[in-house]
Amino acid sequence: MKLLSKTVTIFNSIAISLGVTHTAFALDPATIYQRSSPAVAVIEVPNGRSLGRGSGFILNPKGLILTNQHVVRNNRQVRIKLADGSVYQGTVVSRNPNVDLAMIQIQPKKPLPSLRIQPVPPQIGQKVYAIGNPSPKATGMLERSLSDGIVSRIDGRGLIQFTASVTFGSSGGPLLNEDGYVVGIVTSGTPGTNFNFAVPVGALNALPGQRSTAGVQAQQIGYYLTVGLLQLRQNNFQKASQVFSAGIQRYPSDPTLYSNRGITRRLLRDYQGALEDFTRSIQLRPASMAYFNRAVLYASNLKQPQQAIRDYSEAIRINRNWGSPITFGHAFYSRGLIQVQQGNRGAAIADFKQAAKFYSQFGNQDRYRAALDQITLLTAK
């Protein structure tokens, strides 16, 4: 049972860092909305004497926004309104009417919240969420509305049919999976029906110019991650390491590849190699999960508790801005265990209380009870 528990924990960690599972670590709708809606934008376009309105979403913190071509029409300049109320003049930098996609660039004064794409296509029956700015004539624009449904069909071109309710003004908004990753760009919908469609994120490759390079790269990186994960599930750790290494050789600046090779190296007991990979991942893009993985390595394999506490603390700090309750819970619980070993009873109790809170929020009853048991043991002493 101990071996099974360790294996489950390892794959839980892998699943969180990759974001490619859709059941065990599905986020609740409130968390998905809280995380994603700040990156959804209103797009206003001159249309004769009036303004046409649609949706879009931020692809990177530097202000690159994706939407539909039919939203921007033939305009070069459009008006962008962000969730914080700020308004920008946007320039259409790339478009392809054949796939109904367009890319807009704004010049923000600070880094913006952005969404991450999932190049692996969704499955029929998978839960999805749409966030957009529907504009029913009777009520005006309803900014950043959330609706949910399932993927009902995917045709030969990859076009996604889904049941989440969308209407006029929703076009260009993100279609998200249960992990909060973008799997499609809403392109059309018929109010009151299930005839709603989204362009798959793979269609980014069809955008002309340098902007399409980002879509191709994301798709190819996703391939290495997916194949590597499949090898891990089959316990082919050496092959998984080779896959991630091939990805790193081709894309040496991708932090996710390093993080997942670090997980694999840890399984292969190459602890120094794992440490180097986790550290490199953090250097490229500090992320909660990268710190969490390195903390596990410090605590379990390198026997360096103080470094582990520091990394768990950093994972918690970063995760407050962008993360799931389950990651919070694991970080607090794991840090609490180390605090117990170090004789820090008060700090341990505080960590287990926080862990219990987040496990309860996520609905993980086993972990919730484990945290309460730790509190009971410590308070009884």
C-alpha positions in Angstrom: 0.0 0.0 0.0 2.9 2.4 0.7 4.3 1.8 -2.8 0.9 2.4 -4.3 0.5 5.6 -2.3 3.9 6.9 -3.4 3.0 6.1 -7.0 -0.3 8.0 -6.8 1.4 11.0 -5.3 4.0 11.0 -8.0 1.4 11.0 -10.8 -0.7 13.5 -9.0 2.3 15.8 -9.1 2.9 15.1 -12.7 -0.7 15.7 -13.6 -0.8 19.1 -11.9 2.4 20.3 -13.6 1.4 19.2 -17.0 -2.2 20.1 -16.9 -3.3 17.4 -19.2 -5.7 15.4 -17.1 -9.4 16.1 -17.0 -10.8 14.2 -14.1 -8.7 13.7 -11.0 -7.6 17.3 -10.7 -10.5 19.1 -12.3 -11.0 22.6 -10.9 -14.4 23.7 -9.7 -16.2 26.4 -11.8 -15.6 29.2 -9.3 -11.8 28.6 -9.4 -11.7 28.4 -13.1 -13.6 31.7 -13.4 -11.5 33.4 -10.8 -8.3 32.4 -12.5 -9.4 33.0 -16.1 -11.8 35.9 -16.3 -9.2 38.6 -15.7 -7.6 37.6 -19.0 -10.8 37.9 -21.0 -11.1 41.2 -22.9 -13.9 43.2 -24.6 -13.2 44.1 -28.2 -14.9 47.1 -29.8 -14.7 47.6 -33.5 -15.9 50.4 -35.7 -19.0 49.3 -37.7 -20.4 52.1 -39.7 -22.0 54.6 -37.3 -22.0 52.1 -34.4 -19.6 49.8 -32.6 -19.4 46.1 -33.0 -18.5 44.2 -29.9 -16.9 40.8 -29.3 -14.6 38.9 -27.0 -10.9 38.0 -26.9 -8.4 36.7 -24.4 -4.8 37.6 -23.5 -2.2 35.0 -24.7 0.8 36.5 -23.0 1.6 39.1 -20.3 3.0 41.5 -23.0 -0.5 42.1 -24.4 -1.0 39.7 -27.3 -4.7 39.0 -27.6 -6.5 36.3 -29.6 -9.9 36.7 -31.1 -12.0 35.8 -34.2 -11.3 37.4 -37.6 -15.1 38.1 -37.9 -14.9 40.2 -34.7 -12.2 42.6 -36.0 -13.5 42.5 -39.6 -11.1 44.4 -41.9 -10.1 47.0 -39.3 -6.5 47.6 -38.5 -7.2 49.3 -35.2 -9.6 48.2 -32.5 -10.5 49.2 -29.0 -9.6 46.8 -26.1 -11.2 47.0 -22.7 -9.6 44.8 -20.0 -11.1 43.3 -16.8 -9.5 46.0 -14.6 -11.3 48.7 -16.6 -8.2 49.9 -18.5 -8.7 50.7 -22.2 -6.1 50.3 -25.0 -5.8 50.9 -28.7 -5.1 47.6 -30.3 -3.4 46.8 -33.6 -4.4 43.7 -35.6 -1.0 42.1 -36.3 -2.1 38.8 -37.9 -5.3 37.4 -39.3 -6.6 34.4 -41.3 -10.2 34.4 -42.4 -10.0 30.7 -43.4 -9.7 29.7 -39.7 -11.5 32.8 -38.4 -8.7 33.9 -36.1 -6.9 37.2 -35.6 -4.2 38.4 -33.3 -4.2 41.8 -31.7 -1.3 43.6 -30.0 -1.7 46.2 -27.2 1.1 48.0 -25.3 0.3 47.5 -21.6 2.0 49.4 -18.9 2.5 46.3 -16.7 2.4 42.5 -17.2 -1.1 41.3 -17.8 -2.9 38.1 -16.6 -2.9 35.6 -19.4 -4.3 32.2 -20.3 -2.3 29.1 -21.3 -3.3 26.8 -24.1 -3.6 23.1 -24.2 -2.5 21.8 -27.6 -3.9 18.3 -26.9 -7.4 18.2 -28.4 -10.3 17.7 -26.0 -12.4 14.5 -25.9 -16.1 14.2 -26.7 -18.0 14.3 -23.5 -15.3 16.3 -21.7 -16.5 19.2 -19.5 -15.8 22.7 -20.9 -16.4 26.3 -19.9 -16.9 29.4 -22.1 -16.2 32.9 -20.9 -17.2 35.9 -23.0 -19.1 39.1 -23.4 -22.6 38.1 -24.7 -24.7 41.0 -25.9 -28.4 40.2 -25.8 -30.2 43.2 -27.3 -32.6 43.6 -24.3 -29.9 43.8 -21.6 -26.8 45.1 -23.4 -23.3 43.6 -22.9 -22.9 41.1 -20.1 -19.1 41.2 -19.6 -17.2 38.1 -18.7 -20.1 35.7 -18.4 -19.4 32.1 -17.6 -21.3 29.1 -19.0 -20.6 25.4 -18.9 -21.3 22.3 -21.0 -19.6 19.4 -22.7 -17.8 18.7 -26.0 -20.5 17.2 -28.1 -18.6 16.6 -31.4 -15.3 17.2 -33.1 -15.3 17.2 -36.9 -12.5 16.2 -39.3 -11.0 19.7 -39.3 -10.9 19.7 -35.5 -13.8 22.2 -35.1 -15.3 21.7 -31.6 -19.0 21.6 -31.1 -20.0 22.2 -27.5 -23.1 22.7 -25.4 -22.0 25.6 -23.1 -24.4 28.5 -23.9 -22.9 31.4 -26.0 -24.6 34.1 -28.0 -23.8 37.4 -29.9 -20.7 39.0 -28.4 -19.2 35.7 -27.1 -17.2 35.2 -30.3 -13.4 35.2 -29.7 -13.7 34.2 -26.1 -11.8 31.2 -24.6 -13.3 27.6 -24.4 -11.6 26.1 -21.3 -11.1 22.6 -20.1 -11.5 21.5 -16.5 -7.9 22.5 -15.7 -8.5 26.1 -16.9 -6.5 25.7 -20.1 -7.7 27.0 -23.4 -8.7 24.2 -25.8 -10.7 26.4 -28.3 -11.7 29.9 -29.4 -15.5 30.4 -29.5 -16.5 31.3 -33.1 -20.3 31.0 -33.2 -23.3 30.1 -31.3 -27.1 29.8 -31.6 -28.9 31.0 -28.5 -31.1 28.3 -26.9 -29.5 25.4 -28.9 -26.5 23.2 -28.7 -25.1 24.4 -32.0 -22.1 26.2 -30.6 -18.7 26.0 -32.1 -15.0 26.8 -31.3 -11.9 26.8 -33.4 -9.3 24.4 -31.9 -6.1 26.1 -30.6 -4.1 24.1 -33.1 -5.5 26.6 -35.7 -3.0 29.2 -34.3 -0.5 27.5 -36.7 -2.5 28.9 -39.6 -2.0 32.5 -38.6 0.5 34.2 -41.0 3.8 35.8 -40.0 6.0 35.4 -37.0 3.0 35.2 -34.6 2.2 31.7 -35.9 5.6 30.5 -34.6 4.3 30.6 -31.0 1.4 28.4 -31.9 3.6 25.8 -33.6 6.1 25.8 -30.8 3.3 25.4 -28.2 1.9 22.5 -30.1 5.3 20.8 -30.5 6.2 21.3 -26.8 2.8 19.8 -25.9 3.7 16.8 -28.0 6.9 16.1 -26.0 5.0 16.6 -22.7 2.2 14.3 -23.7 4.5 11.5 -25.0 6.7 11.8 -21.9 3.7 11.6 -19.6 2.5 8.4 -21.4 5.9 6.8 -20.9 5.7 7.7 -17.2 2.3 6.1 -16.8 3.8 2.9 -18.2 6.7 3.2 -15.8 9.2 3.7 -18.7 11.1 6.3 -16.8 14.2 6.1 -18.9 12.3 6.6 -22.1 10.3 9.4 -20.5 13.6 11.1 -19.6 14.8 10.7 -23.2 11.6 12.3 -24.6 11.8 15.3 -22.2 15.6 15.6 -23.0 14.8 15.7 -26.8 12.2 18.4 -26.1 14.7 20.4 -24.1 17.3 20.1 -26.8 14.9 21.6 -29.3 13.3 24.1 -26.9 15.9 24.9 -24.2 13.9 27.8 -22.8 10.7 25.9 -21.9 10.4 25.6 -18.1 7.7 22.9 -18.2 10.0 20.4 -20.0 12.7 20.9 -17.4 10.3 20.5 -14.5 8.9 17.2 -15.9 12.4 15.9 -16.7 13.2 16.7 -13.1 10.3 14.5 -11.9 11.5 11.7 -14.1 15.1 12.0 -12.9 13.9 11.9 -9.3 12.1 8.6 -10.1 15.4 7.4 -11.6 17.2 8.4 -8.4 19.3 11.0 -10.2 18.7 13.5 -7.5 21.4 15.9 -8.5 20.1 15.9 -12.1 16.6 16.5 -10.7 17.8 19.4 -8.6 19.4 21.0 -11.6 16.3 20.6 -13.7 13.9 22.0 -11.1 16.3 24.9 -10.5 16.5 25.6 -14.2 12.7 25.6 -14.5 12.4 28.1 -11.7 15.1 30.3 -13.3 13.1 30.3 -16.6 9.7 30.9 -15.0 9.2 30.9 -11.3 6.1 28.7 -10.7 4.3 27.2 -7.7 4.6 23.7 -9.0 8.3 23.9 -9.8 9.0 25.1 -6.2 6.8 22.3 -4.9 8.6 19.7 -6.8 12.0 20.9 -5.7 10.8 21.0 -2.1 9.8 17.4 -2.3 13.2 16.6 -3.6 14.9 18.5 -0.7 12.7 16.9 1.9 12.5 13.3 0.8 15.8 12.7 -1.1 18.4 15.3 -0.3 17.4 15.5 3.5 17.7 19.3 3.5 14.6 20.4 5.6 15.3 24.1 5.7 15.6 24.3 1.9 12.4 22.3 1.7 10.6 24.7 4.0 11.8 27.7 2.0 10.6 26.1 -1.3 7.2 25.1 0.1 6.8 28.7 1.4 7.7 30.1 -2.1 5.2 27.7 -3.7 2.5 28.9 -1.4 3.3 32.5 -2.0 3.2 32.2 -5.8 0.1 29.9 -5.7 -1.9 32.6 -4.0 -2.0 34.4 -7.4 -2.5 31.4 -9.7 -3.1 27.9 -8.5 -5.6 25.3 -7.3 -6.6 24.4 -3.7 -5.1 21.0 -4.1 -1.6 22.5 -4.7 -2.1 24.8 -1.6 -3.2 21.8 0.5 -0.2 19.7 -0.4 2.3 22.5 0.2 0.9 23.4 3.6 0.6 19.7 4.7 4.1 18.8 3.5 5.6 21.9 5.2 3.7 21.0 8.3 5.3 17.5 8.4 8.7 19.1 8.2 7.8 21.6 11.0 6.9 18.7 13.2 10.3 17.1 12.5 12.0 20.4 13.3 10.1 20.7 16.6 8.1 23.8 15.4 4.8 22.7 17.0 2.9 26.0 16.6 4.0 26.4 13.0 3.0 22.8 12.2 -0.5 23.2 13.6 -1.0 26.4 11.6 0.1 24.6 8.4 -2.2 21.6 9.0 -5.1 24.0 9.6 -4.4 25.7 6.3 -4.1 22.3 4.6 -7.4 21.1 6.1 -9.1 24.3 4.8 -7.9 23.8 1.2 -8.5 20.0 1.2 -12.0 20.7 2.3 -12.5 23.3 -0.4 -11.3 20.8 -3.0 -13.4 17.9 -1.6 -10.4 15.7 -0.8 -11.9 14.0 2.3 -9.0 11.6 3.0 -6.4 14.3 3.0 -8.8 16.6 5.0 -9.1 14.0 7.7 -5.3 13.3 7.7 -4.7 17.0 8.3 -7.3 17.1 11.2 -5.6 14.0 12.7 -2.2 15.7 12.7 -3.8 18.7 14.5 -5.3 16.4 17.1 -2.0 14.7 17.7 -0.1 17.9 18.1 -2.7 19.6 20.4 -2.9 16.6 22.6 0.8 16.7 23.4 
